């Protein structure tokens, strides 16, 4: 596994270790860290899985992946985007990850298409801040991930060579494939907003840290002032119990909430506050991030 990690890093990819048979990285700040070869030697274990952080790589390549959750979405993507030179997948009866080189400013992660009748059935554009698990990692199901080069199963050497031949896509190509539609506010979001208005609660004045603390849903401190929390809709995630939810503060002190699971992509702050069942408000301007972290450390001590 270490040999694979070092080879991928030598090829220019931002590789990092993950938990065995899992997609959770075992290093902090993996979204922005650039692990050295020595870092990998100290962090990668024989049973580690490997992930590649998307976005700009060590060699300047801007890497994105189209995640096809099902064969229908694999077919959908192949009809709308250039034929992929490189893919990764763990089950021939499901979809896979299509690798592309991105041209232009890096976009945000986006669901390109979804099946409204089935949860977690969609095609997603994964970009900066996301990762893709790569061979020879093992899926929780026990199936190993495989490299697919030019449509055929391949080894690490062929996969590394294929990186220089990745077809390029850009914002225009994505817009042609999946035009952005103006969505009407979801009934759940409207109901949550109406509930807060009836209680006289201002969303921008709610302290999400205090709200999650009161609800017993704080998990751990993350880099850059972010805090990992439990998602109120964890039971609806495709892999329940895996935390991909965090809160943090904007420069003006307002709190934001984000869950990386596709089923929570369109959740609003009002829905989060309403789901927590409590709404502690900020009676005074919020402290700076540094002061807030110091206060929390003192409190923990």
Residue pairs with C-beta under 8 A, 6 or more apart in sequence:
1 44
1 45
1 46
1 47
1 48
1 50
1 136
2 40
2 41
2 44
2 46
4 50
4 135
4 136
4 156
5 15
5 17
5 40
5 44
5 48
5 50
6 37
6 40
6 41
7 156
7 160
8 15
8 50
8 52
8 134
8 156
8 160
9 15
9 35
9 37
9 40
9 58
10 37
11 59
11 160
11 163
12 57
12 58
12 59
12 60
12 61
12 163
13 52
13 57
13 58
13 63
13 163
14 33
14 34
14 35
14 52
14 53
14 55
14 57
14 58
15 35
15 40
15 50
15 51
15 52
15 53
15 134
16 25
16 26
16 27
16 30
16 33
16 35
16 40
16 43
16 50
16 51
16 52
16 53
16 131
17 25
17 26
17 27
17 40
17 43
17 44
17 45
17 48
17 49
17 50
17 51
18 24
18 25
18 26
18 48
18 49
18 50
18 51
18 133
18 137
19 25
19 26
19 48
19 49
20 45
20 47
20 48
20 49
20 138
21 49
21 138
21 139
21 140
21 142
22 49
22 140
22 242
23 49
23 51
23 131
23 133
23 239
23 242
24 242
24 243
25 51
25 131
26 43
26 48
27 33
27 35
27 39
27 43
28 222
28 223
29 222
29 223
29 224
30 51
30 53
30 131
31 53
31 128
31 129
32 223
33 53
34 58
35 43
44 50
49 133
49 137
49 138
50 133
50 134
50 135
50 136
50 137
51 131
51 132
51 133
51 134
51 137
52 63
52 131
52 132
52 134
53 130
53 131
54 63
54 64
54 65
54 126
54 127
54 128
54 129
54 130
54 131
54 132
55 62
55 63
55 64
55 106
55 127
55 128
55 129
56 62
56 63
56 106
56 128
57 63
61 101
61 163
61 166
62 101
62 102
62 103
62 106
63 99
63 100
63 101
63 102
63 166
64 99
64 100
64 101
64 102
64 106
64 107
64 125
64 126
64 127
64 169
65 97
65 98
65 99
65 100
65 125
65 126
65 130
65 132
66 77
66 81
66 97
66 98
66 100
66 112
66 123
66 124
66 125
66 126
67 95
67 97
67 123
67 124
67 125
67 126
67 132
68 74
68 76
68 77
68 95
68 96
68 97
68 98
68 123
69 94
69 95
69 120
69 121
69 122
69 123
69 124
69 262
70 94
70 95
70 115
70 121
71 93
71 94
71 95
72 115
72 121
73 95
73 113
73 121
73 122
73 123
74 95
74 96
74 98
76 113
76 123
77 98
77 112
77 123
77 177
78 84
78 98
80 176
80 177
80 178
81 98
81 100
81 167
81 169
81 173
81 177
82 100
82 167
82 168
82 169
83 167
84 98
84 99
84 100
84 167
85 99
85 149
85 150
85 162
85 165
85 166
85 167
86 99
86 147
86 148
86 149
86 159
86 162
86 163
86 166
87 96
87 97
87 98
87 99
87 147
87 148
87 149
88 96
88 97
88 99
88 132
88 133
88 134
88 135
88 145
88 146
88 147
88 148
89 95
89 96
89 97
89 145
89 146
89 148
90 139
90 141
90 143
90 144
90 145
90 146
91 139
91 141
91 143
95 123
96 148
97 126
97 132
99 132
99 166
100 166
100 167
100 168
100 169
101 166
101 167
101 168
101 169
102 127
102 168
102 169
102 170
103 168
103 169
103 170
104 170
104 171
105 171
106 127
106 128
107 125
107 127
107 171
107 174
108 127
109 124
109 125
109 126
109 127
109 129
109 130
109 260
110 124
110 125
110 127
110 174
110 178
111 122
111 123
111 124
111 125
111 262
111 265
112 122
112 123
112 124
112 125
112 174
112 177
112 178
113 122
113 123
113 178
114 121
114 122
114 123
114 262
115 121
115 122
119 236
119 238
119 263
120 238
120 262
120 263
122 262
123 178
124 262
125 174
126 132
130 260
133 139
133 145
134 145
134 147
135 144
135 145
135 146
135 147
135 156
135 159
136 144
136 145
137 144
137 145
138 144
138 145
139 145
140 239
146 153
147 153
147 154
147 155
147 156
147 158
147 159
148 154
149 158
149 159
149 161
149 162
150 162
154 162
183 266
186 266
188 271
189 266
189 267
189 268
189 270
189 271
191 274
192 268
192 270
192 271
192 273
192 274
192 275
193 203
193 268
193 270
195 270
195 274
196 202
196 203
196 270
196 273
196 274
196 279
199 279
201 273
201 279
201 281
202 281
203 269
203 270
203 273
204 254
205 281
205 282
206 255
206 269
206 273
206 279
206 280
206 281
206 282
207 255
207 280
207 281
207 282
207 286
208 247
208 255
208 256
208 257
208 269
208 272
208 273
209 218
209 227
209 247
209 255
209 292
210 280
211 273
211 276
211 278
211 279
211 280
212 218
212 227
212 229
212 230
212 247
212 276
214 276
214 278
214 280
215 276
215 277
215 278
217 229
217 230
217 232
217 276
218 227
218 228
218 229
218 230
219 227
219 228
219 229
219 230
219 243
220 227
220 228
221 227
221 228
221 293
221 296
222 228
222 246
224 248
225 248
225 249
225 289
225 292
225 293
226 246
226 247
226 248
227 246
227 247
227 248
228 243
228 245
228 246
229 243
229 245
229 246
229 247
229 257
230 243
230 245
231 237
231 243
231 244
231 245
231 259
231 261
231 264
232 272
232 275
232 276
233 259
233 263
233 264
233 267
233 275
234 240
234 241
236 263
236 264
237 244
237 261
237 263
237 264
238 261
238 262
238 263
244 259
244 260
244 261
245 257
245 258
245 259
245 260
245 261
245 264
246 257
246 258
247 255
247 256
247 257
247 258
248 255
248 256
249 255
249 256
249 286
249 289
249 292
250 256
253 282
253 285
253 286
255 269
256 269
257 267
257 269
257 272
259 265
259 267
273 279
286 292
287 295
